[in-house]
Amino acid sequence: MVKHNGYRAKTRRIFRKNIRKRGLPGLSRFMIDYYPGMKVDILGDPSFQKRGLPHRRFVGKTGVIIGQRGRCFEVKVKDQNKLKTLFIGREHIRINKDWELKNQAAEV
């Protein structure tokens, strides 16, 4: 059988979950409100392929939310010397810890 050279064939190790974290995440992950100006980390959850799975180049990077487009979010990410806009589903992003700590300190 010939070797397949599709996009997902090259990402099997990158988009693989730890054995204890397999399956769908809890509902609290979907109840977070994201708004423009928020810093988010791009995760790329392999449990969801349908909506807004980011390219493997952007997994692990941090970006800023610009706005919302349908169910996905527009995230501005720096890719080498360029700023790029990605459309990423809420399953594939999480709030950046540093950004969250700064905002908590500002509220106090």
C-alpha positions in Angstrom: 0.0 0.0 0.0 1.3 3.5 -0.9 2.2 6.0 1.8 -0.4 8.8 2.1 0.9 12.3 2.2 -2.2 14.2 3.3 -2.2 17.0 5.8 -3.4 14.9 8.7 -0.8 12.2 8.0 1.9 14.6 9.1 0.2 15.8 12.2 -0.6 12.5 14.0 2.0 13.1 16.7 1.3 16.8 17.2 -2.5 16.4 17.6 -2.3 13.4 19.9 -3.7 13.6 23.4 -2.2 12.1 26.6 -3.9 8.7 27.3 -5.5 10.0 30.5 -7.0 13.1 28.8 -8.7 11.3 25.9 -12.3 11.9 25.1 -14.3 15.1 25.3 -13.5 17.9 27.7 -15.9 19.1 30.4 -18.7 21.7 29.7 -16.9 24.4 31.7 -14.5 24.8 28.7 -17.4 25.9 26.5 -18.9 28.3 29.1 -16.0 30.7 29.1 -16.7 34.1 27.6 -14.0 35.4 25.3 -14.0 39.1 24.3 -11.8 41.3 22.1 -8.4 42.2 23.6 -8.1 38.9 25.5 -4.8 36.9 25.2 -5.4 33.3 24.4 -3.2 30.2 23.9 -3.8 28.1 20.8 -4.2 24.4 21.8 -5.5 22.4 18.8 -7.8 19.8 20.5 -7.8 16.7 18.3 -11.3 15.6 19.7 -12.9 18.3 17.5 -12.0 18.4 13.8 -15.0 20.1 12.4 -14.8 23.7 13.5 -11.7 25.9 13.5 -8.9 23.4 14.0 -5.7 25.6 13.7 -2.8 24.7 11.5 0.0 22.8 13.2 2.3 25.8 12.9 0.2 27.8 15.3 -0.2 25.1 18.1 1.4 26.4 21.3 1.4 30.1 20.2 -0.3 33.0 22.0 -2.5 35.4 20.2 -5.0 38.2 20.8 -8.7 38.0 20.1 -9.9 40.6 17.6 -13.6 39.6 17.4 -16.0 36.8 16.7 -17.1 35.4 13.3 -20.0 33.0 13.6 -19.0 30.3 16.2 -15.3 30.9 15.8 -13.0 33.7 17.0 -10.6 35.9 15.0 -7.2 35.6 16.7 -4.2 37.7 15.6 -1.0 35.7 15.9 2.6 36.7 15.1 4.1 34.2 12.6 7.8 35.1 12.3 7.7 38.7 11.1 4.1 38.8 10.0 0.8 39.3 11.9 -1.8 36.7 10.8 -5.5 36.4 11.5 -6.8 32.9 12.3 -10.3 31.7 12.7 -10.3 29.3 15.6 -13.1 27.5 17.4 -13.5 27.9 21.1 -12.5 24.2 21.6 -9.0 25.0 20.5 -8.2 28.1 22.7 -7.7 28.8 26.4 -7.1 32.0 28.3 -3.4 32.8 28.7 -2.3 32.4 32.4 -0.1 35.6 32.4 -2.9 37.7 31.0 -5.4 36.3 33.6 -3.0 37.0 36.5 -2.5 40.6 35.3 -6.2 41.2 35.1 -6.9 39.7 38.5 -4.1 42.0 40.0 -5.6 45.0 38.3 -9.1 44.3 39.7 -7.8 44.2 43.3 
